[in-house]
Amino acid sequence: MEKFYDAISDFIFVEDTPQKADVIFVPGGNYPDAAVHAAALYRQGFAPYILPSGKYSISVGKFVLAGEAKNTEKPADTKKRNSYETEFDYLHDILVKNGVNEAAILRENQATFTYQNAIFSRQVLETAGIPVKRAILCCQAFHARRALLYYQEQFPETEFVVCPVVTRGIDRDTWMKTGEGIDTVLGEVERCGSQFHEILREHWMDRV
């Protein structure tokens, strides 16, 4: 089974060594880890801009912090929790608190799923007139391949450097040891097939 696990891990868990880039992408989310990592890369001088993207999950219909639905946060957090209307607002707050200059944060607050994160981020950069030859992608480790594919589809001329963060304890070495890890990682494998099937068919139709 080891080779089986390795094949899936190699596909899903993409990770590169950080390199100088034109922008750091942070796909939308309701967790802090990717934004904290992006801020650290910014402070180290890896890119002059960070573009966090997101409104809220299309399946939920509003911004909900990780853990809120399960009532894992203390009542004292209610006022602060409700102050965020979008994923962008939440991620922006984290970036500023972690030393990112306001002027370096680009705004995208309409995306409701990952493909829109990529589409709308491209539109933001085009409007701002910022060329992107190389980009850093900060995302959850188990989400790395799917996020990368979406952004590569929207930025075909851009070199991507994936700098993920491990969340929910799901990494390339342990995902197969828990039910949540198996469901999450194999769910990503399934989505890479089902979601990109439609995208590739559309590209094929455009060429016919």
HUCOR-V54960 format. One record per helix or strand. SS is the DSSP state (~ for helix, > for strand). FROM is the first residue (numbers start at 1). TO is the last residue. If there is no record, write none. Layout:
# HUCOR-V54960
ss->[SS,SS]
from->[FROM,FROM]
to->[TO,TO]
This chain:
# HUCOR-V54960
ss->[~,>,~,>,~,~,~,~,>,~,>,>,~,>,>,~,~]
from->[2,23,33,50,68,75,87,102,105,114,134,140,141,159,165,175,179]
to->[12,26,43,53,70,81,97,104,108,128,138,140,154,162,165,177,207]
